[in-house]
Amino acid sequence: HMNDFIDIIESDLIPFKWKDYAIIVMPFPYSGGGMENPEMIYLCPSVVMGGRAAERLFAHELVHSWFGNLITCKNWGHTWINEGFTVYGERRILEVFFGQEYYDTIAASTLYEYDLAVKNLAPYPEYTKLTPETNRLPPHGFLNTIVYEKGFTFLKKLERLIGKKNLFSFFKAYLTAHAYKSVSTDEFTEDFIQYVTKNVVNGSEILKTIDWQMEYRKEGMSIPRPVYNNSGIAAARCLAKEYVGLNGTSPPNPQRYQEFYTNLRVIFVIELVQLNATGQTLDRVDIDQHITESEQNPEILFYWIQANTRARLMKIAKVIEDIVGTYGRNRYLYPIYRGMIKSNKTLGLEIFNKYKWLYTPQ
C-alpha cells in the first residue's frame, strides 16, 4: 500500500522531496522499530508478521520523510517535533486508508503504552514533559513513548481548535519555510501563532485558549486524557471483562476473539493486563483461544507475556524465549525482562544470559 500511503500524505502536506524511498528489513538483533534514514528506511524483523499490524510502522517511517528528515528537531529536548508530528501523520494515513474505526483502535492500543511510560518514568519526571530540559538527564531517555503520544495528543488538540483543513494548510507553510533545517519548539510556536492570527477566523481568540507553558512543561499524562472508543474496541474489552469476571469459566460465544482483527486482539490482551487477570482466567483464555500454543504475531505475544508474567510465568517460558531470542527490539525486551525480574529473576537471568550476546548495547 506504500504508493497509496504516499498519495495520502502528499495531498495533506507537500510533495515528497527525496529521490528514492527504499525499505530494508534488518536482521536480528536490530534494536529499533524503524529508522528513518532519508531514502532508505530500516525496519525490524517483526514487521514481517502478516495482516495489517505492520501497516502502522510502514506509515510512521514514511511520514518521517517530512517530519524528522525534511524538518528535524533542534536537539533531544524537542524530539516531539520529529515524533509527535510523525504519529499524527501516520494516523492520518491509517484513518484515510482503513477508516476511523481502525484509527481509533491503533490510538487506543498505544494509550496503554503511554500510561505505562508515565508510570515507569515517574522517578524521572523531566522525561515525562513534552519539552524536557536536556541538561538534566542522559539523552537516551528523551526518546520514549511520551514524546510520540503526548506530541500527537497536543496536535489533535490544535486540530480541534482550528480545524483539520487549517492545520494541514499550516503544515504546508511550516514545511516549506523550514525545509532541510533544524527547528525548535519556540520556532514552531511562533509560526503557528502567526499563521493562526492571519489565516484562521477568530484566530486571536482561539490562541488565547492555549496554555503553551502547560502543554510543553507539564509532567505526566496529557490534559484532558485522551479517550478512544468504537464498537470493535468495546467488544474486545467486553470479552476480556467477561473472562475476568468468570475467573476460569468460558464466557458465552468465546469464538468472538477469533473474529477480531489483529489490533482488536491486542486491545483484548491489553485489557487482561489492566484487569490483572488471574492464572485461572488466563488458563481459560488459552484453552479457548490457544494463544500460547498457536499465536505467531509478536505484538499480541508481547502483551500476552505481560498478562502472564505474574500469574503463570513458567507456562509461557517458551513464548518468552521465542520473542526475546528472535527480536532484538528494545520495545519488547525492556518490559519483558523488567517483568521477569519482579516475578522470577532466576529464569529472567537464565534467558538473558543465553541471548545477551545478540543484543545491541544501549
C-alpha positions in Angstrom: 0.0 0.0 0.0 3.0 2.3 0.0 2.1 4.2 -3.2 -1.4 4.8 -1.7 0.2 6.0 1.6 2.4 8.4 -0.3 -0.5 9.8 -2.2 -2.5 10.4 1.0 0.3 12.2 2.9 1.4 14.2 -0.1 -2.1 15.5 -0.5 -2.1 16.7 3.1 1.4 18.1 3.3 3.8 18.9 0.4 5.3 16.7 -2.3 7.9 14.1 -1.4 11.3 15.8 -1.7 13.7 12.8 -1.7 15.0 11.0 -4.8 14.1 7.4 -3.7 12.3 5.6 -1.0 13.6 2.1 -0.1 12.8 -0.2 2.8 15.2 -2.7 4.3 14.1 -5.3 6.8 17.0 -5.6 9.2 18.3 -8.9 10.6 18.1 -9.8 14.3 19.2 -8.2 16.6 18.1 -4.8 15.2 17.0 -2.9 18.4 14.6 -0.3 17.0 11.2 -0.5 15.4 12.4 1.5 12.4 15.0 4.1 11.5 14.1 6.9 9.1 17.3 7.3 7.1 16.5 9.6 4.1 15.7 7.4 1.1 16.5 4.1 2.9 14.3 3.0 5.9 15.4 0.3 8.3 12.6 -1.8 9.8 12.8 -4.5 12.5 12.1 -8.2 11.6 8.8 -8.2 13.5 7.2 -6.2 10.6 7.1 -9.5 8.6 4.2 -10.8 10.5 1.2 -10.8 8.1 -2.1 -9.0 8.4 -2.4 -5.2 8.9 -0.4 -5.0 12.2 2.7 -3.7 10.5 0.9 -1.0 8.4 1.3 1.4 11.3 5.1 1.2 11.3 5.3 1.4 7.5 3.2 4.6 7.6 5.1 6.0 10.5 8.5 5.7 8.8 7.1 7.1 5.6 5.9 10.3 7.4 9.4 10.8 8.8 10.3 11.8 5.2 8.6 15.1 6.1 8.8 15.3 9.9 12.3 14.1 11.1 14.1 14.3 7.8 12.9 17.3 5.9 12.5 19.1 9.2 14.5 17.9 12.2 14.3 18.7 15.8 17.0 21.1 17.1 18.0 18.8 20.0 16.7 15.9 22.1 14.5 18.3 24.1 12.4 19.0 21.0 12.1 15.3 19.9 8.3 15.7 19.7 9.0 17.9 16.6 10.0 14.7 14.9 7.9 12.0 16.6 4.7 13.7 17.6 4.2 15.1 14.2 5.0 11.8 12.6 2.5 9.9 14.7 -0.1 12.5 13.7 0.7 11.9 10.0 0.9 8.1 10.4 -2.6 8.0 11.9 -3.9 10.4 9.2 -2.8 7.8 6.6 -4.4 4.9 8.6 -7.6 6.9 9.0 -8.0 7.7 5.3 -6.9 4.3 4.1 -8.5 1.9 6.6 -11.2 4.1 8.2 -12.0 5.8 11.5 -12.5 2.5 13.5 -9.0 1.3 12.6 -7.6 4.7 13.5 -9.3 4.6 16.9 -8.1 1.1 17.6 -4.5 1.9 17.0 -4.7 5.0 19.2 -6.4 3.0 22.0 -3.7 0.3 22.0 -0.9 2.9 22.2 -2.6 4.7 25.0 -1.8 1.8 27.2 1.9 2.2 26.4 1.6 5.9 27.1 0.2 5.2 30.6 2.9 2.7 31.2 5.7 5.1 30.2 4.3 7.8 32.5 4.3 5.3 35.3 7.8 3.9 34.7 9.3 7.3 34.3 7.7 8.7 37.4 11.1 8.8 39.2 12.4 11.0 36.4 9.5 13.4 35.8 11.6 15.6 33.4 11.3 12.8 30.9 7.5 13.0 31.0 7.4 16.6 29.7 6.8 17.3 26.1 9.9 19.5 26.0 12.3 18.3 28.7 15.4 20.1 29.8 18.3 18.3 28.1 21.0 19.3 30.6 19.3 17.4 33.5 19.3 13.8 32.3 21.0 11.4 29.9 19.7 11.8 26.3 18.6 8.2 25.7 15.6 8.7 28.0 14.2 11.5 25.8 13.2 9.1 23.1 10.3 7.4 24.8 6.6 6.8 24.2 5.6 10.1 25.8 7.1 12.3 23.0 5.2 10.2 20.5 1.8 10.1 22.2 1.9 13.4 24.1 3.0 15.2 20.9 0.3 13.5 18.9 -2.3 14.4 21.5 -1.3 18.0 21.5 -1.5 18.3 17.7 -5.0 16.7 17.9 -5.9 19.4 20.4 -4.7 22.1 17.9 -6.7 20.3 15.2 -9.9 20.6 17.2 -9.2 24.3 17.8 -8.6 25.4 14.3 -9.9 22.6 12.2 -8.2 19.9 10.2 -8.1 21.9 6.9 -6.4 24.8 8.6 -3.9 22.6 10.4 -2.8 20.9 7.1 -2.5 24.3 5.5 -0.3 25.4 8.4 1.8 22.2 8.0 2.4 23.0 4.3 3.6 26.5 5.1 5.7 25.2 8.1 7.4 22.5 6.0 8.1 24.9 3.1 9.6 27.6 5.4 11.9 25.2 7.3 12.7 22.5 4.7 16.2 20.9 5.3 16.5 22.8 8.6 16.5 22.1 12.4 13.6 23.5 14.3 12.9 24.2 18.0 9.6 24.2 19.8 9.7 28.0 20.1 10.0 28.3 16.3 7.1 26.0 15.8 5.0 28.0 18.3 5.9 31.3 16.7 5.0 30.0 13.3 1.7 28.6 14.5 0.7 31.8 16.3 1.5 33.9 13.2 -0.4 31.6 10.9 -3.5 31.3 13.0 -3.6 35.0 13.7 -3.5 35.8 9.9 -5.5 32.9 8.4 -8.0 31.4 10.9 -11.3 33.0 11.7 -11.3 34.2 15.3 -7.7 33.1 15.4 -6.6 35.6 18.1 -9.4 34.4 20.4 -8.5 30.8 19.8 -4.9 31.3 20.6 -5.9 32.8 24.0 -7.2 29.3 25.0 -3.9 27.6 24.6 -1.7 27.4 27.7 1.7 26.8 25.9 3.6 26.5 29.1 1.3 23.8 30.5 1.4 21.9 27.2 5.1 21.9 26.9 6.3 21.7 30.5 3.6 19.7 32.4 4.7 16.4 33.8 2.8 13.2 33.1 -0.3 12.4 31.1 -1.9 14.9 28.7 -4.8 17.0 29.9 -7.5 16.1 29.1 -6.7 12.5 29.0 -7.3 11.0 25.5 -10.3 8.7 25.1 -10.7 6.3 22.1 -13.6 4.0 21.6 -15.8 2.3 19.0 -17.8 -0.8 18.6 -14.8 -3.0 18.0 -12.8 -1.7 20.9 -15.9 -2.1 23.2 -16.4 -5.7 22.0 -12.7 -6.6 22.7 -12.8 -5.0 26.1 -16.1 -6.6 26.9 -14.9 -10.1 26.1 -11.8 -9.6 28.3 -14.0 -8.4 31.2 -16.3 -11.4 30.8 -13.3 -13.7 31.1 -12.0 -11.9 34.2 -15.4 -11.9 35.8 -16.0 -15.6 35.3 -12.4 -16.4 36.5 -11.8 -19.7 34.9 -15.1 -20.4 33.0 -15.6 -19.7 29.3 -18.0 -16.7 28.5 -20.8 -17.2 26.1 -19.6 -17.3 22.5 -15.8 -17.3 23.2 -15.1 -17.6 19.5 -15.7 -13.8 19.3 -12.0 -13.5 19.8 -11.3 -15.3 16.5 -13.4 -12.7 14.7 -11.3 -9.8 15.9 -8.6 -8.5 13.6 -5.1 -8.2 15.0 -5.3 -4.8 16.7 -8.5 -5.7 18.4 -6.9 -8.9 19.7 -4.1 -6.6 21.1 -6.8 -4.5 22.8 -8.3 -7.7 24.3 -5.0 -8.8 25.7 -4.1 -5.3 27.0 -7.5 -5.3 28.9 -6.5 -8.6 30.5 -3.2 -6.9 31.6 -5.0 -3.9 33.0 -7.6 -6.0 34.8 -4.8 -8.1 36.4 -6.3 -11.4 35.1 -5.7 -14.3 37.4 -3.9 -17.5 36.4 -7.3 -19.3 36.2 -8.6 -16.7 33.8 -5.6 -16.9 31.6 -5.7 -20.7 31.6 -9.3 -20.5 30.3 -8.4 -17.9 27.7 -5.6 -20.2 26.5 -7.8 -23.2 26.4 -10.4 -21.3 24.3 -8.0 -19.3 22.1 -4.7 -21.2 22.0 -2.6 -18.1 22.2 0.4 -19.6 23.9 0.4 -22.6 21.5 -0.6 -21.0 18.2 -0.2 -17.3 18.1 2.6 -16.0 15.8 2.1 -12.3 15.9 4.8 -10.7 18.1 2.6 -7.7 19.1 -0.1 -10.0 20.5 2.5 -12.2 22.2 4.3 -9.1 23.6 1.2 -8.2 25.6 0.3 -11.8 26.3 3.6 -12.2 28.1 2.9 -9.1 30.2 -0.5 -10.5 31.1 1.0 -13.9 32.1 4.3 -12.9 33.7 2.9 -12.5 37.2 0.4 -15.3 37.2 1.7 -18.2 35.1 5.3 -17.4 34.0 6.5 -20.9 33.6 3.6 -21.8 31.3 4.8 -19.2 28.8 8.5 -19.5 29.3 8.9 -20.9 25.7 6.9 -17.9 24.3 9.1 -15.5 26.2 12.3 -17.2 24.9 10.9 -17.2 21.3 10.3 -13.4 21.5 13.5 -12.3 23.2 15.6 -14.7 21.2 14.0 -13.8 17.8 13.5 -10.0 18.0 16.1 -7.6 19.4 13.6 -4.8 19.6 14.0 -2.8 22.8 10.3 -2.1 22.9 9.9 -5.9 23.6 13.0 -6.6 25.6 12.8 -4.0 28.4 9.2 -4.7 29.6 9.6 -8.4 29.3 12.9 -8.6 31.3 11.6 -6.0 33.8 8.6 -8.2 34.4 10.7 -11.3 34.9 13.0 -9.6 37.4 9.9 -9.0 39.6 8.4 -12.4 39.2 11.2 -14.9 38.5 14.6 -13.3 38.5 16.4 -16.6 38.2 14.6 -17.5 35.0 15.0 -14.0 33.6 18.7 -14.1 34.1 18.9 -17.6 32.6 17.2 -16.4 29.4 19.0 -13.1 29.3 22.5 -14.8 29.6 21.6 -17.1 26.8 20.8 -14.3 24.3 22.6 -11.2 25.7 25.5 -11.6 23.1 22.9 -10.9 20.4 21.5 -7.7 21.8 22.6 -4.2 20.7 24.2 -2.3 23.7 22.2 0.9 24.6 
